[in-house]
Amino acid sequence: MKKVATTLGTALFIASAMVHANPVDDLFQGVDSNQDGKISQAEAAINPELEAQFAAIDVNQDGFLTPDEFQVESGDPQVEG
């Protein structure tokens, strides 16, 4: 019985995390390979669609995508990491 309760507890924890997870944040972190909090053009190159849209998404034209820039563009994420 204890094993069933532990398994059920784990399943509920995972389900809760999935409900609260932000897929855009997960996508950003997946592309941000060096985990410096921004996506460079080199990092964006892993995804042709993101690479093609990079200049348009990079609002301040600093050569990096910030989480804020990425969040606005990815409201309905079409970019795969």
Buried (B, 14 or more C-beta within 10 A) or exposed (E): EEEEEEEEEEEEEEEEEEEEEEEBEEBBBEBBEEEEEBBBBEBBEBBEEBBEBBEEBBEEEEEBBBBEBBBEBBEEBEBEB
